[in-house]
Amino acid sequence: MSKTVFGDSPYEVLGLEIGASDADVRAAYQRAMRSLRRDRDLRDRISRAYNALRRPAGRHEADLLTPLPLRLPPDEGGAPLLAEARQRMAEVAPLLPDPASLGVRLG
C-alpha cells in the first residue's frame, strides 16, 4: 500500500482506482465495513477514507496525493499516464515551497 503525505491512500484503503464513481466508493465502503466486525483501528481508517472520497474537495486532495502506479499494464501506452502526471505536478507545484527559501542551491 502506498503512503501519501497524510498516511495511506484513501483509494487503496477502500481497494479502488483513482476516478472511481460515487456509487463505487459507497459500495466499497459498505463491503469493507461488513467484512470487519471487531477491528476498530481498521474500521476507523476505512471511515476516514470514505469521508475523504465522498466530498469533492477531499477527493481532489486524494487524487493529488495518491501516487501514480509504478508500472503500466502491458496493453496501455504511457501517454495518458504521463499527461496525468504532468497535470498533477502543475496543480501541486504552487503548493511547494521555493527551494531558495529552504537553502537549496540549484545548478
Secondary structure, 3 states (H helix, E strand, C coil): CCEECCEECHHHHHCCCCCCCHHHHHHHHHHHHHHCCCCHHHHHHHHHHHHHHHCHHHHHHHHHHCCCCCCCCCCCCCHHHHHHHHHHHHHHHHHCCCHHHHCCCCC
